[in-house]
Amino acid sequence: MGTLYLVATPIGNLEDMSSRAIRVLREAKLIAAEDTRHTGKLLKHFQIETPLTSYFEHNKLNKLDYILNILANGDVALVSDAGTPAINDPGYELVKAALASGWTVIPVPGPSAPIAALAVSGLPTDSFLYLGYLPHKANERRKSLGQVANLPYTLIFLESPYRIVEALEDIFTTLGDRHLCVAREMTKMFEEYWRGDVSGALEYFKSQPARGEFTLVVEGKTKEEREVWTEDKLLAEIKNGVKAGEAPSELAGRLAKESGWKRREVYKLISS
């Protein structure tokens, strides 16, 4: 029985390719890649001759049966253009299908742009929310930002160099002048990490050329900024959490962060 391996690949610096990743790619019967031309260059660099097939957003459903059939005879490695596959790409469809068919799915951990940017941001890392690419259209982008405006979690977004200024403007308008870290060209020759407030980032990147992919790490809403929930709202959320099977201690911790109530007060209501 074959195994589906999710193999993380470098987000820029080829020295970040792990020896395990190289071995798994060499030993696999097939490599499913987001872009075979891009992955082909990586394989050539590491002298890997495993056959390639494309697996991306527009052919993902057509390729599922083919890849699952290969798994019946050997291992398959899934890679994205950069970083960890199945994060912000159609790889999760293949993972879901492989698990449903009874195949083993194993990660080969490695580079991940959201986690790398979060780790160096200087912002809280104990709880965060990754939201992928912001919507392209301004009204949809502001709506998406509005949905997370009151959350206490550190927020992580991806953005194109051609929309970075517009995205920062909408972040400023919707979330306010929060602390953030803007990571550009991570692990590459011209990597850059800008830390400060949204207003400062906006002024800085207005004068910068449109170059490199961006990862934005934005401070969550602070306790001082958050509106304290009414007791009725808190009780309703407690009821939902209990119904969903959350453990009392976990539920109390989560709702304390979201509601502005003290944890012991929330726990007391849960227990009453």
N, C-alpha and C positions, 0 to 999 in steps of 0.2 A: 504494500500500500504506500502510495506516494505522500509527500508532505508539501504543503504550500508554505514557502518561506517568504516573509516580508522583509526585504533586505534594504536597510537604510544606506544611502549613498551620499557622497560629499555635497554640501551646498555651495561649494566654491573651491576649497583647497583639497586637492587630491590626496594629500597626506592624511586626511581624516578618514580614508577608506580603511576599514578594519581588516585584519588578516582573516578573520572568520567570514566576513562578507565576501572576500575574494574566493575563499575555498568553497563556500556554498554556491556561488555563481558558476564556478568551474565544474562542480559536481552535479548540478541540476541538469535535468533532461531538456528543460526549456526555460527561457527567461521571458517573462511578459513585461513589456516596457511601455511607458507612456509615449515616448518618442524614440523609435528604433535608431534614428540617425544620431540623436544625442547620446543615447546609451551605447551605441556602437563605438563612439569615440572613447568612452570610459572603458569598455571591454578591450579595445585595441591597446590602450595604455597599459592595462594589467595583463595583457596576453591571455585573455579569456575567449575561448572559441565556441562556447555554448550557443546553440541556435536561438534566435530572437523571434518574437512575434509582437505585434503591436496590441496594446490594450489601453484605450483612452475613452474619453467621454462619449464620443460619437459611434464607437463600435463595441462598447462594453457588453451589450446584451447579445450581440452576434457572436462574440468570442467566448462566452461563458462555457458553452457545451464543449468547444474545442479544447479549452484549457482543462476542464474537468476530465475529459477523456485522456489527456496526457497524464494527469495525476493518477490514473488507474495503472499506469506503467512506470511511473517514476516521479521524482521531485520536480516541482516548478518553483522558480524564484520570481517574485513580483518586485519591480523597482519603479520608482517615479523619476522624473527628470532630476530631482534633487531632494535630499532629505529622506524622511520616513514615509514609505508608501501607505496608502489608505487614509492619510491625514490630508483633508482638503482635496482629494482626488477620487476617482471612481473605484479605487481599489477595495473600498468597503463592500461593494456589490459582489466582487469576487470572493472576498472573505466570507460573506454571508452565504453565498452559494456553496462554497467548499465545505463549510461547517454543516450546512443542511444535507449535504451528500455524504457526510461521515468522514471527511478527510481531516487530517491533522493540520492545524495552522500554527506556525511558530514564528516569532519575531527574531530578527537579527538586528538588535538595536544599534543606533548610531546617530548621525547628525539630524537635527530638527531645528528649523529656523525659529519657530515660536518659542521653544524651550531655551534655545541659546540666547535669544534677545531678552527673555524674561530674567534669566539668571544674571545678566550683567546690567539690568535696568536700574537697580537700586530701589525698586519698588517692592512692595510685599509679595512674597512668593508662596505663602501658605495656602492661599485660595485664589484662583484665577479663572477667567472665562475666555476661551479661545473662540473667536467668531469668524475666522477666515477672512476672505476678501470682503470689503465693504461693497454695497451695491453701487453700480456705476451711475445711476441717475440720482440727482441731488435730493429729490423729494423722498425717494426710497431709502437713501443713505441716512437722511435725518430721521426718518421713521424708525429705522433699525437702531440708530443710536439712542433714540428716545426710549426704546423698549428696555435698555440696560442702564439708563441714566441714574436710577436710584439704587442700583446694586452696589454692594461694598467690595466686590471682587475686582482685582486688577484685571484690566481688559487688554486683550491682544488682538490686533488686526493686521492683515496684510494689505498692501496698497501698491498700485502702479506708480512709476515716476511721473506719469502724465496726469495723475489725479491727486497727487500728494497735497498740493496747495488747497484744492477744493475740499479734500477730506479734512484737512486741519481746520479750515474755516467752519465746516459743519460740526466738527468736534468741539470747537470753541463755543459756537452758538448753542449747541445742544447740551454739552456736558459741563461747560464752563472752563475757566482757566486752570485746569488741573496740571499736576506734575506728569511728565511723560518722558519716555526714552524713544527716540527714533533711530532705528538701526538700518543702515544701508550697506549693501555689498558685503554682508558678513562673510568672514574668512577669506575674502578676496584681497587683491593688492590694494585697493582703495577703500577698504572697509572704514565705516564711520559710525560713531555713536554720539548722538546729540541728546543731552539731558537738560531739562529745564521745564518751563511752563509752556502750555499750548501757544500762547500769544508770542512768546519768543521764538518757538519753532516755526510759526507761521511767517514771521518776518525773515528768519534765516533762510528758509527753503524757497521763499519767493525770489531770492537772488541767486539760487543755485540752478545749474543745468539739470534738465530732466534725464537723470541717469541712475540706473540701478534699481533693484527691487527693494521695497521698504517693508519693515516689520515695525509696527507701532505698539508700544506698551504704555497703557494709560492708567493712571491712578483711579481706583474705584471711588465711589462717593464716601467721603469720610463720615465718621459718626456725628460730627458736629453739623454736617450738611443734611443728614438724613432726617426726614420727618418721622417722628415717633408714631407708631401705629396706635389706633384706638384699641381698647380691650376687645371689642367685638370682632375687629379684623384679625387680631392675634388669635382669638379663640377659634375663629373659622379656619385659620391656617393650621392650628394645632389639630383640629378635627381632620383636616385633609392629610396631614402628615401621619397621624395615628392610623387612619384608614389605609394609607399606602404602606404601612408596616415599618415605618422608621422607628428605630430604637429611641426611647425617651431622651437619653443623654445626647445623641446625635441631633435629634429634632430640636432640643433646647438650644444647642450650640448654633445650629443653622438659623433658627428664628431670632435668636438674640442679635446676630449680625444684621439680619434683614429688617428687624422691627424697631431697633433702638431701645428695646427693653433689656434689662439686665438678665443674664443667663439664669440666675437663681429664681427670678420672678417668673420667667417662662417655665422653668422646670416645675415650680410650685403649681402653676396652672395645669400643666400636663398631668401632674400626679393627683390633682383634686377631682 
